[in-house]
Amino acid sequence: MPSTESLFRVVIFADCHLPVTLGHPEFEAFLHTFEQVAKQTETIVLLGDVFRVWAAVPVFDHENGYVLLETIRSVSDNCRVIMVEGNWDFYIKKAYFDAFDRVSEDAVVIESEGERLVFVHGHMDHLFSDRLLMRLLKSRLVCTLFRWKRFFGLARKLNRKFQEGGLSKTVQPDELIKVADRLTKRFPGSDRIFVGHFHQSWQKGIVTGIPDYHSTRSFLGLSNEPALYRIDSGRVVPVYSDVFPPLSGQDTKR
């Protein structure tokens, strides 16, 4: 059961893009952060793109995925863990649903202290081409094909492309405004909507964009208002800055 004396009601890790090499120091550091945070919150949300690639089929499999799942199970007495799949996560809901309190390929909605909170990765609310590609790659047909040995060569090529591909992209504020408007319409009656995918901090109405853990080593903590935090010497410390700037009409490059 969740702790009754938590520092946060929700903690969100977005776009961790963790390495898949077993024993990699970045992965070990994340596990330590995850375990420390689990003692301080009622709910942890993994908001997609947890690893460089995470797919529940043998040709994509890696040991770090199983280590993380065991870590998630080990903290379940302290907090619940929610997973929202991103564009680098495949078939997690189908294969590992029992490791999470809730898991979704699209979005999760919860009630917390009288607020309706929505957690969504964001890739399915941006480019139409991304939506088509993800629907294809996450279809039952493609999942079945990746399990056939005759398709292992293609799957391995995709695996290398996922792991070697760049993570940064240029996103203009007008694109983010469209995303925010789409999410607000898609989830009427919501009090807060949290989105990842874009690797940057931003705010538009009730929609909050969360920067990636991969480059910032920070996570969002929600008590009364959302703020960014990191683990420093075993302690949860705030990140001081204008962490969620409202969107302007100017182009932004990250």
C-alpha positions in Angstrom: 0.0 0.0 0.0 1.2 3.6 -0.7 2.8 5.4 2.2 0.7 7.8 4.2 3.7 10.1 4.8 4.8 10.9 1.3 6.7 14.0 0.1 4.9 13.8 -3.2 1.6 12.4 -4.4 3.0 11.8 -7.9 6.5 11.5 -9.4 7.0 11.4 -13.1 10.0 10.1 -15.0 9.8 11.1 -18.7 12.1 9.9 -21.6 14.8 8.2 -19.6 16.2 6.4 -22.6 18.2 4.1 -20.4 21.1 2.0 -21.8 20.4 -1.6 -22.4 23.9 -2.8 -21.4 23.8 -4.8 -18.2 25.6 -3.1 -15.3 25.9 0.2 -17.2 26.5 3.0 -14.6 23.6 5.2 -16.0 21.2 2.3 -15.5 22.5 1.5 -12.0 22.2 5.2 -11.1 18.6 5.3 -12.3 17.7 2.2 -10.2 19.1 4.0 -7.1 17.1 7.1 -7.9 14.0 5.1 -8.6 14.3 3.3 -5.2 14.9 6.5 -3.3 11.9 8.2 -4.9 9.6 5.3 -4.2 10.1 6.0 -0.5 8.9 9.6 -1.0 5.8 9.3 -3.2 2.4 7.6 -3.5 2.7 7.1 -7.2 5.5 6.8 -9.8 4.7 7.3 -13.5 7.1 6.1 -16.2 6.0 8.4 -19.0 7.3 6.4 -21.9 10.7 5.8 -23.6 12.1 4.1 -20.6 15.0 2.5 -22.5 16.7 3.2 -25.8 14.4 0.4 -26.9 12.1 -1.8 -24.8 10.1 -4.5 -26.6 8.7 -7.6 -25.2 9.8 -9.9 -28.0 12.9 -12.2 -27.8 15.0 -10.5 -30.5 14.7 -7.1 -28.7 15.0 -8.5 -25.2 17.6 -7.3 -22.7 18.3 -8.1 -19.1 18.0 -4.5 -17.9 14.2 -4.7 -18.7 13.8 -7.6 -16.3 15.9 -5.9 -13.6 13.7 -2.9 -13.8 10.5 -5.0 -13.6 11.8 -6.7 -10.5 12.7 -3.3 -9.0 9.1 -2.1 -9.7 7.7 -5.2 -8.0 10.0 -4.7 -5.0 8.6 -1.2 -4.3 5.0 -2.0 -4.7 4.4 -2.0 -1.0 5.5 1.6 -0.8 4.0 3.1 -3.9 2.1 2.2 -7.1 3.9 2.3 -10.4 2.1 3.4 -13.6 3.5 2.9 -17.1 2.6 4.8 -20.3 4.2 3.5 -23.4 6.1 5.8 -25.6 7.5 5.5 -29.1 10.5 3.4 -28.0 8.4 1.0 -25.9 6.6 -1.9 -27.6 4.2 -4.6 -26.3 4.9 -3.8 -22.6 1.2 -3.7 -21.7 0.6 -7.1 -23.4 3.6 -8.8 -21.8 4.3 -7.1 -18.4 0.9 -5.8 -17.3 1.2 -7.7 -14.0 4.3 -5.7 -12.9 2.4 -2.4 -12.9 -0.5 -0.9 -11.0 -1.7 0.4 -14.4 -0.1 0.3 -17.9 -1.4 1.8 -21.1 -0.3 2.2 -24.7 -1.9 5.6 -24.8 -2.8 7.5 -21.6 -3.6 6.9 -17.9 -6.1 9.0 -16.0 -6.2 9.0 -12.2 -7.9 11.0 -9.4 -5.6 12.6 -6.8 -6.8 14.9 -4.0 -9.8 16.0 -6.0 -7.9 16.5 -9.2 -8.2 14.6 -12.5 -4.6 13.9 -13.7 -3.8 12.7 -17.2 -0.5 11.1 -18.1 0.4 10.8 -21.9 3.6 10.4 -23.7 2.8 12.7 -26.5 4.0 11.1 -29.7 0.4 10.1 -30.7 -0.7 13.7 -30.4 2.0 15.3 -32.6 2.7 14.2 -36.2 0.2 12.2 -38.2 3.1 10.1 -39.7 4.2 9.1 -36.2 0.7 8.0 -35.4 0.6 5.8 -38.5 4.1 4.3 -37.8 3.3 3.5 -34.2 0.0 1.9 -35.0 1.8 -0.3 -37.5 4.8 -1.2 -35.3 2.6 -1.9 -32.3 0.0 -4.0 -34.2 -0.6 -7.7 -33.5 0.7 -8.5 -37.0 4.1 -6.9 -36.6 4.5 -8.3 -33.0 3.8 -11.8 -34.4 6.3 -11.3 -37.3 9.1 -10.2 -35.0 8.7 -13.6 -33.2 9.4 -15.5 -36.4 13.0 -16.4 -37.0 12.8 -15.4 -40.6 12.2 -11.8 -39.5 15.0 -11.7 -36.9 17.4 -10.0 -39.4 15.0 -7.2 -40.0 14.2 -6.9 -36.2 17.9 -6.7 -35.4 18.4 -3.9 -37.9 15.5 -2.0 -36.3 17.0 -2.7 -32.9 20.4 -1.1 -33.9 18.6 1.8 -35.5 16.7 2.5 -32.3 19.8 2.3 -30.1 22.0 4.3 -32.4 19.5 7.0 -33.4 19.7 10.5 -32.1 17.3 11.6 -29.4 17.2 15.4 -29.9 14.8 17.2 -32.2 13.7 20.7 -33.0 10.2 21.5 -31.9 8.6 24.9 -32.5 6.3 26.4 -30.0 3.4 26.5 -32.4 3.7 22.7 -32.7 3.6 22.3 -29.0 0.5 24.6 -28.8 -1.3 22.4 -31.2 -0.3 19.4 -29.1 -1.6 21.1 -26.0 -4.9 22.1 -27.7 -5.4 18.5 -29.0 -4.8 17.0 -25.5 -7.1 19.5 -23.8 -9.9 18.6 -26.2 -9.1 14.9 -26.0 -9.4 14.8 -22.2 -12.2 17.2 -21.3 -12.7 17.9 -17.6 -9.1 17.3 -16.7 -7.3 19.5 -14.2 -3.7 18.7 -15.2 -2.3 16.9 -18.3 1.4 15.8 -18.2 3.2 15.0 -21.4 6.7 13.9 -22.3 8.3 13.1 -25.7 9.5 16.6 -26.6 12.4 16.6 -24.1 11.7 20.1 -22.9 9.9 22.1 -20.2 6.8 24.0 -21.3 3.3 25.0 -20.1 0.1 25.7 -22.1 -3.0 26.0 -20.0 -3.5 22.7 -18.0 -0.8 20.9 -20.1 2.7 20.6 -18.7 5.6 19.4 -20.8 8.2 17.5 -18.8 12.0 17.5 -19.8 13.7 14.2 -20.4 15.4 12.4 -17.5 18.1 11.3 -20.0 19.8 14.6 -20.3 18.7 16.4 -17.1 18.6 13.6 -14.5 15.5 15.4 -13.2 12.0 14.2 -12.5 8.7 16.0 -11.9 7.3 15.9 -8.4 3.7 16.9 -7.7 2.6 17.8 -4.2 0.6 21.0 -4.5 2.2 22.3 -7.7 4.5 20.5 -10.1 8.3 21.2 -9.8 11.5 19.5 -11.0 13.7 17.6 -8.6 16.8 15.3 -8.7 18.6 13.1 -6.2 21.7 14.6 -4.7 23.8 12.6 -2.2 20.7 10.5 -1.4 18.4 13.5 -0.9 15.6 14.8 -3.0 16.5 18.4 -4.0 14.6 20.9 -6.1 15.9 22.2 -9.4 15.7 26.0 -9.1 14.7 27.9 -12.3 11.7 28.8 -14.4 11.1 25.2 -15.0 7.8 25.3 -16.9 7.9 28.5 -19.0 4.6 29.3 -20.8 4.8 28.9 -24.5 5.4 32.0 -26.7 5.1 32.4 -30.4 8.9 32.1 -31.0 10.7 29.1 -32.3 12.5 26.9 -29.7 15.3 24.6 -30.5 16.7 21.9 -28.1 
